[in-house]
Amino acid sequence: MRKIAPENPLLLAARNGRLNAKLNNYLNECRAPPDEECNHGKRKNAEDRIPNLAGFCRSVGCGLSAFDELLHEFPHLADYLCAVFEDEALNAIRSPAFWNAHFKERFGVHSEVPDNAAPVLVFEHDIEEDGA
């Protein structure tokens, strides 16, 4: 079990220029050993963990409130951490449905139907089977 730091370790690391090194250590801890590959180049039984902000805070011995303090004092570093964790998550998740939803949300694309739009008809069977 890791020791919980009495001071904010994220702020301390940011002040002394070690935040990126701590981040890289955490990212490396999350990756499975490279010798677990099958013949298709994909990992088998990989023990990869998806790097995330909560896990990073845990690894340095703090909670998410420490990140809030970092955000206040070093907003550019906090933004960088968020970008890294978003990138790690996006590269780990292979679901097209997730990607679609993520990018719609990320880029503000909303599929709202105008009030005067015609209703969408949904058929629960193949209408071509009935003859056209």
Buried (B, 14 or more C-beta within 10 A) or exposed (E): EEEEEEEBBBBBBBEEEBBBEBBEEBBEEBEBEEEEEEEEEEBEEEEEBEBBBEBBBBBBBBEEEBBEBBBEBBEEBBEBBEEBBBEBBBEEEEEEEEEEEBEEEEEEEEEEEEEEEEEEEEEEEEEEEEEE
